[in-house]
Amino acid sequence: MYFNNDQTTQLNDLIGKIERSTGIELVATVVGKCDSYPEIPWKAFALAVAISALAQLIQSVVQPDWTAVWSVQRAPVFILGIGAIFALLSIFWPAFGRLFLDRVRAETEIDQYARAFFFERELFRTKARTGILLLVSLFERRVVIVPDSGIAGRLEQKAFQAVIQQMAPHLSRKDRFQALLRGLSALEAELLQTGFGPAKKSDNEIPDELIQQKGADR
């Protein structure tokens, strides 16, 4: 969905390698959008209407004779039309819609989506409680890492932030493949540095495959 076959194979192989070297159960997920954000088109519409109305007001001051006819016959249609165009652009052009995205709300939605995913997929069911979720949301360009208690008790939050910082520049450039490669490799390094190592048993408690979802995307 978001990666070609070769990229998916490389990522799956890397996930399997990390699990073997650290003894954890890793799930990597890429989501198109963590929420539909219905307020975004309305924000775009309101901004466009405000700008159009202001432009009409300025025009009426500069050229009162010209705007006398225009304002009565065409101004409302023009203003609402521009508003509708902005609303549609915010829906079908992600980069434009992202301009109206509230950062705090986005972080809340991503965190909720990741934690719901963690519990729905039962990533807590490993015997040593060493499941960990790395979730990338493309629209929000955010990364969330949700560790189970067996990892959270040994790895500090700053280690997860270091992983996310490795991924952020690539996500901002829309290079999702490199973002995941860097993030997964950084996560492996942090785990090994903390003392994680190969598991005594080779049982694979959770499937290794990269999960790709549209999420709340259209």
Buried (B, 14 or more C-beta within 10 A) or exposed (E): EBBEEEBBEBBBEBBBBBBBBBBBBBBBBBBBBBBEBEEBBEBBBBBBBEBBBEBBEEBBEEEEEEBEEBBEEEBEEBBBBBBBEBBBBBBEEBEBBBEBBEEEEBBEBBBEBBBEBBEEBEBEEBEBBBBBBBBBBBBBBBBBBBBBEBBBEBBEEEBBEBBBEBBBEBBEEEBBBBBBBBBBBBBBBBBEEEEBEEBEEEEEBBEBEBBBBEBBBE
